[in-house]
Every structure is written in structure tokens, then in C-alpha cells.
Amino acid sequence: MLGREPTAVELHNHTHRRQQNQQWVDDRARRTYDDYTRLRESQAAAGEGSSAGSADVSDYHTWTHAISGMQKERIYGLGSQASEEQSSSAISHSVGSQESLVIQQVANLAVELENVRKTQANMNTQILDSFSNSLFASKDVARIL
């Protein structure tokens, strides 16, 4: 019918409206949808969730926020279909963001480590030069005496 998996809101609308007149089956179903709609509108006004890659994750988080989160391992309106796909999508988005942050931190640390190694090599060279100069100076003093 849709050619794709329905979103949480689409599933909620389909399962919580009467087919004859499209009225909500109860006040809770209507309030949940209204809360979701208000949250989406406020996000749109604030410019949140506008990138295509994060739209599904943002929509899923907005839905879970509207329904006040998970209850007994189920999401209201989805039952046990608390889409593993959507959950894994949200997790993978989060992991992907964290992964890119870690990669950047590792790169920064690698640069910092290289700078520390260069500084250490310069200090070793200076110490050896200083020691050599002192050794030659003491040999010269010994010859004079």
C-alpha cells in the first residue's frame, strides 16, 4: 500500500481510528496524536530535524516523547511492534555520531602524540649536546691542570 514500512504515527492513525467515520477510538488516542502534532510543529518552527538522514530518527523520538516513552517494553500505539528497525535506526544514528566524534578525537590525539615525540627528540638532542660540551670542557680543564 505505502511501498514502505509505516511510521509510528501512520500506524497509530490506522489502528486508532474507526474505519467508518475516521473518528478516534478514544480520547487517549486523540490526545496522543495532538501532542505529537504540537511537538512536530514546535520542532519545525525551531528548525530541528530538517535533514533527510535524521528525519526518521527525529520522528521516532518525537513520537516516543509524545507518548511519554516506553511502557512495559511497548510503545503506545505500536504494541509489541515497537519497531526494532526504528530502535536500531535511532541507535545506529547515535552510534554513528559517536563514532565520528571518536575518530576525530583519535586523529587529534595522534597529532598531539607526534608533537610530543618531536619535542622529546629535540630535548634528548639538547641534553646530549649539553653533556658532550660539558665532557669536552672538563677534559680541557684536566689537561690544563
Beta strands, then each sheet from edge to edge (+ up, - down):
end
